[in-house]
């Protein structure tokens, strides 16, 4: 299988979609719908970009399956699936905060981050145009420059990226975990796009990253970029990366972060937040 050809197609798709987002962003973005709850937005641009990505893939790779954030799954016969996030960081896009991206990846096997084999991917940062790509066994690049992760000397000297979910009970639990982690690291960054966070890790803009609640499209391309740049990418308690937890960084310090998160029961049960309905 030509993973470099798949990388080139992922780059073409993501950059074309990024231009669509840049050119079409109105002065004031309106929420078209919501997903998991009423603060989890979908915009018309999310839908339009994913529709265009689906059309392009159907034309270029008609036998491949498609999994997208905003549309229905498309079955395929090739054993490959394109995993699409038309705008990763929709809240940032909504408010005009400069951290949102188009994420395109192609994987083999089950459509489950813990079991699939990621083959190629691209994350295109819409505002500044930076483009990260990776191919399995072929390394990771940003705008053609090879990437390697930082290897911090200790957890205490590590800059950590993370993110938070939309459900009140999850946010409450993530706040407790953050309170456990924050005193033990250099500092925390929360940029609002998991795909960009993982790519910043790959190029040394972050030392470590963790987040609970990521969907397949949130991490498919970014996790491959990080891994191909030398990061360990996994979960807690021997699991792979996924919704329960995604952790990334260079060994051995990432191993300390995994232990810290396990000690905090960061993937454990989430009690209803105080004041939350239900």
C-alpha positions in Angstrom: 0.0 0.0 0.0 1.4 3.4 -1.0 1.1 5.4 2.2 2.9 8.4 0.7 0.2 8.6 -1.9 -2.4 8.5 0.8 -0.5 11.2 2.7 -0.5 13.4 -0.4 -4.2 12.9 -0.9 -4.9 13.7 2.8 -2.9 16.9 2.4 -4.7 17.9 -0.7 -8.1 17.3 0.9 -7.3 19.1 4.1 -5.7 22.1 2.5 -8.6 22.5 0.0 -11.1 22.3 2.9 -9.1 24.8 4.9 -9.3 27.3 2.1 -13.0 26.7 2.0 -13.2 27.5 5.7 -11.0 30.6 5.4 -12.8 32.1 2.3 -16.3 31.4 3.6 -16.1 32.5 7.2 -18.7 35.2 7.7 -18.1 38.2 10.0 -20.4 36.7 12.5 -20.7 32.9 12.7 -24.1 31.5 13.7 -24.8 28.1 15.4 -26.8 25.9 13.0 -27.4 23.1 15.5 -26.0 21.4 18.7 -24.8 17.9 19.3 -24.1 16.4 22.8 -25.7 19.3 24.6 -26.6 22.9 24.0 -23.1 24.3 24.3 -21.6 21.8 21.7 -22.2 23.7 18.4 -22.4 22.7 14.8 -22.1 25.5 12.1 -23.1 25.5 8.5 -19.4 25.5 7.6 -18.9 22.2 9.5 -21.5 20.6 7.3 -20.5 22.2 4.0 -16.8 21.3 4.5 -17.5 17.7 5.4 -19.9 17.4 2.4 -17.1 18.6 0.1 -14.6 16.2 1.6 -17.0 13.3 1.1 -17.5 14.2 -2.5 -13.7 14.4 -3.1 -13.1 11.1 -1.5 -15.9 9.4 -3.4 -14.4 10.6 -6.6 -10.7 9.7 -5.7 -11.3 6.6 -3.7 -14.8 5.2 -4.3 -14.1 1.9 -2.6 -13.1 3.4 0.7 -15.3 3.9 3.7 -15.9 7.3 5.3 -16.4 8.2 9.0 -17.1 11.9 9.6 -18.2 14.0 12.5 -21.2 15.6 10.9 -22.6 13.0 8.4 -23.7 9.4 8.1 -21.1 6.7 7.8 -20.3 5.5 4.3 -19.5 1.8 3.9 -16.6 0.6 1.8 -15.0 -2.5 0.4 -11.3 -1.7 0.4 -10.7 -2.1 4.2 -9.7 1.6 4.4 -11.7 4.3 6.2 -11.3 8.1 5.9 -11.8 9.7 9.2 -12.9 13.4 8.9 -13.2 16.4 11.2 -14.2 19.3 9.0 -13.5 21.9 11.8 -11.7 20.6 14.9 -12.1 23.5 17.3 -15.6 24.6 16.3 -16.0 26.8 19.4 -12.8 28.6 18.4 -14.1 29.0 14.9 -17.4 30.3 16.3 -15.7 33.0 18.4 -12.9 33.8 16.0 -10.2 32.4 18.3 -7.2 31.4 16.1 -6.9 27.6 16.9 -9.0 25.5 14.6 -8.1 23.0 11.9 -9.3 20.5 9.3 -8.3 17.0 10.1 -8.2 14.2 7.6 -6.8 10.7 8.2 -7.1 7.2 6.5 -7.0 4.1 8.7 -7.1 0.3 8.1 -9.1 -2.1 10.1 -11.9 -1.5 12.7 -13.0 2.1 13.0 -11.8 2.3 16.6 -8.6 4.2 17.7 -7.6 1.4 20.0 -7.7 -1.2 17.2 -7.2 0.5 13.9 -3.9 1.1 12.0 -3.5 4.7 11.0 -1.8 4.9 7.6 -1.7 8.6 6.7 -3.1 11.9 7.9 -3.1 15.7 7.6 -4.0 18.5 10.0 -4.3 21.9 8.4 -4.5 24.9 10.7 -7.0 27.2 9.0 -5.9 30.6 10.4 -2.1 30.4 9.9 -2.0 27.8 7.1 0.4 25.5 8.9 0.0 21.9 7.6 1.1 18.8 9.5 1.3 15.5 7.7 2.3 11.9 8.6 2.6 8.5 6.8 3.0 5.3 8.7 6.7 4.5 8.8 7.4 7.7 6.8 7.7 10.2 9.5 5.9 13.5 10.3 6.3 16.9 8.8 5.1 20.4 9.2 5.2 22.4 5.9 7.8 19.9 4.6 10.0 20.1 7.7 10.6 16.8 9.6 9.4 16.8 13.2 10.7 15.3 16.4 9.1 15.5 19.8 10.7 17.2 22.8 12.3 15.0 25.4 11.8 17.0 28.7 14.1 16.1 31.6 11.3 15.7 34.0 7.5 16.0 34.5 8.0 19.1 36.6 9.7 20.8 33.6 7.0 19.7 31.1 4.5 22.0 29.3 1.2 20.0 29.2 -1.7 20.4 26.7 -5.2 19.2 27.6 -8.9 19.9 26.8 -12.3 19.6 28.4 -15.6 18.0 27.5 -19.1 19.6 27.2 -21.0 17.6 29.7 -21.1 19.3 33.2 -20.3 16.1 35.1 -17.3 15.4 32.8 -16.0 19.0 33.2 -16.3 18.8 36.9 -14.2 15.6 37.0 -11.7 17.0 34.6 -11.3 20.0 36.9 -10.5 17.7 39.8 -7.9 15.8 37.7 -6.4 19.1 36.5 -6.0 20.2 40.2 -4.1 17.0 40.8 -1.8 17.4 37.7 -1.1 21.1 37.6 1.1 21.4 40.7 3.4 18.7 39.3 4.1 20.2 35.8 5.6 23.4 34.4 2.2 24.7 33.2 -0.9 23.8 31.3 -2.2 24.9 27.9 -5.8 24.5 26.7 -6.1 25.6 23.1 -9.4 24.1 22.1 -8.3 21.8 19.2 -7.1 18.3 20.0 -5.7 17.9 16.5 -3.6 21.0 16.8 -2.5 20.0 20.3 -1.2 16.7 19.1 0.7 18.4 16.2 2.2 21.0 18.5 3.4 18.1 20.6 5.0 16.6 17.5 7.0 19.7 16.8 8.0 20.6 20.3 5.4 23.2 21.1 4.1 21.0 23.9 6.0 18.4 25.9 3.0 16.2 26.9 -0.7 15.9 26.2 -3.7 14.2 27.7 -7.5 14.4 27.2 -10.5 12.4 28.0 -13.5 12.1 25.7 -11.9 12.4 22.3 -13.8 11.0 19.3 -12.1 9.1 16.5 -12.1 12.1 14.2 -10.5 14.3 17.0 -7.4 12.2 17.2 -7.0 10.2 14.0 -4.6 12.5 12.1 -3.0 14.2 15.0 -2.1 11.0 16.9 -0.4 9.7 13.8 1.6 12.9 13.4 2.7 12.7 17.1 3.6 9.0 16.9 5.6 9.5 13.7 7.5 12.3 15.4 8.6 9.9 18.1 5.8 10.2 20.7 4.3 7.4 22.6 0.5 7.6 22.1 -1.8 5.5 24.3 -4.3 5.4 27.1 -4.4 4.4 30.7 -4.1 0.9 32.3 -2.6 -0.7 29.2 -5.3 0.5 26.8 -4.8 2.3 23.5 -5.8 5.9 22.9 -9.5 6.7 22.7 -12.5 8.1 24.4 -11.5 6.9 27.9 -8.2 8.7 27.7 -5.6 9.7 25.2 -2.0 10.5 26.4 1.0 11.4 24.3 4.6 12.4 24.8 8.1 11.2 24.8 9.3 8.4 27.0 10.2 8.1 29.9 8.4 11.3 31.1 5.1 10.3 29.5 5.1 7.2 31.6 5.2 9.4 34.7 2.1 11.3 33.4 0.3 8.0 32.8 0.9 7.0 36.4 -0.2 10.4 37.7 -3.4 10.2 35.7 -4.0 6.6 36.9 -3.5 7.7 40.5 -6.0 10.5 39.9 -8.5 7.9 38.4 -8.7 10.2 35.4 -10.7 7.7 33.4 -13.0 6.7 36.3 -16.7 7.3 36.9 -18.1 10.8 36.6 -20.6 11.9 39.2 -23.1 14.5 38.3 -21.7 18.0 38.7 -23.1 20.1 41.6 -25.9 22.2 40.2 -26.2 20.2 37.0 -29.6 19.0 35.8 -30.5 15.4 35.8 
